[in-house]
């Protein structure tokens, strides 16, 4: 029973769409945050000084990591999409095999 595979395609695909949507929302939110940080540090002289420079450096390090994070999330979403597509194709092939060999699988002896 440990090797049993059960996939509810509709639920899987529904959650996958949510993951993809949430990834886009995260990217949008981070872009909004980046715009705000740029306004605070570079726009209208809102914040000037050594502390602002340190914050900018630390934020820049974080910001530079963000594309990799989004890329990894997208890669994971693509992997899940590919996985579910392949499971569906495999299920289809198995059903076709069963239907094509229906006569050979008759256990009634008739």
C-alpha positions in Angstrom: 0.0 0.0 0.0 3.0 2.4 0.4 3.3 2.5 -3.4 -0.3 3.4 -4.0 -0.9 6.5 -6.1 -4.1 8.5 -5.8 -4.6 11.7 -7.7 -7.7 13.7 -7.8 -7.1 15.6 -11.0 -9.6 18.3 -10.6 -8.4 19.2 -7.1 -4.8 19.0 -8.1 -5.3 21.3 -11.1 -7.4 23.7 -8.9 -4.6 24.0 -6.4 -2.0 24.3 -9.2 -3.9 27.3 -10.6 -3.9 28.8 -7.1 -0.2 28.3 -6.8 0.4 30.0 -10.2 -2.0 32.8 -9.3 -0.3 33.3 -5.9 3.2 33.4 -7.5 2.0 36.2 -9.8 0.5 38.0 -6.9 3.8 37.7 -5.0 5.7 39.1 -7.9 3.3 42.0 -8.2 3.5 42.7 -4.5 7.3 42.6 -4.6 7.4 45.0 -7.6 5.1 47.4 -5.6 7.4 47.2 -2.6 10.3 47.9 -4.8 8.6 51.0 -6.2 7.9 52.2 -2.7 11.4 51.5 -1.5 12.8 53.5 -4.5 10.5 56.4 -3.7 11.6 56.3 0.0 15.3 56.1 -0.7 15.7 57.9 -4.1 12.6 60.0 -4.5 11.7 63.4 -3.1 14.6 63.3 -0.5 12.3 61.4 1.9 15.2 59.6 3.6 18.8 60.7 3.3 21.7 59.6 5.5 24.0 56.7 6.4 21.2 54.6 7.7 19.3 55.1 4.4 22.4 53.9 2.6 22.7 50.8 4.8 19.0 50.0 4.3 19.4 50.5 0.6 22.4 48.1 0.4 20.5 45.4 2.4 17.4 45.9 0.4 19.3 45.7 -2.9 20.8 42.3 -1.8 17.3 41.1 -1.0 15.9 42.5 -4.3 18.7 40.8 -6.3 17.6 37.4 -4.8 13.9 37.9 -5.7 14.1 37.0 -9.5 15.7 33.6 -8.5 12.9 33.0 -6.0 10.2 33.8 -8.5 12.0 31.6 -11.1 12.1 28.7 -8.7 8.4 29.1 -7.9 7.6 29.1 -11.6 9.8 26.1 -12.2 8.0 24.3 -9.4 4.6 25.2 -10.9 5.8 24.0 -14.3 7.0 20.7 -12.8 3.7 20.1 -11.1 1.8 21.0 -14.4 4.1 18.6 -16.3 3.6 15.9 -13.7 -0.2 16.1 -13.7 -0.3 16.1 -17.5 1.9 12.9 -17.6 -0.3 11.2 -15.0 -3.4 12.0 -17.1 -1.7 10.7 -20.3 -0.7 7.5 -18.4 -4.2 7.0 -17.1 -5.6 7.5 -20.6 -3.2 4.9 -22.0 -4.1 2.4 -19.3 -7.8 2.9 -20.0 -7.1 2.4 -23.8 -5.2 -0.8 -23.1 -8.0 -2.1 -21.0 -10.6 -1.2 -23.6 -8.5 -2.7 -26.4 -7.9 -5.9 -24.6 -11.3 -6.2 -23.1 -11.9 -9.6 -24.8 -8.7 -11.0 -23.4 -9.6 -9.8 -19.9 -13.0 -11.6 -19.8 -12.9 -13.9 -16.7 -16.4 -15.3 -17.1 -15.0 -18.0 -19.4 -17.6 -17.3 -22.1 
